[in-house]
């Protein structure tokens, strides 16, 4: 199980955290249902131009919904393959 943590602190929330979560949910449902958990988190202190997320223990900031498919393929899928 891979955990994707999306910051829903006020700055990230205003910058579209909800849309980022929806995009992750869509990809998970399409490609790997039930294998990825999405969690919300308080401010991760990387408030930048976009939303801060964590995939496993790796932090990515300034994430926009359009970035999600690339992150998913590059960082989520390999973790699932490794188990
Ligand atoms: S509100 Fe998300 S990193 Fe600060």
Boltz pocket constraint, residues with backbone or C-beta under 6 A from the ligand:
constraints:
  - pocket:
      binder: B
      contacts: [[A, 7], [A, 8], [A, 9], [A, 10], [A, 11], [A, 12], [A, 13], [A, 42], [A, 43], [A, 44], [A, 45], [A, 46], [A, 47], [A, 48], [A, 50], [A, 51], [A, 52]]
      max_distance: 6.0
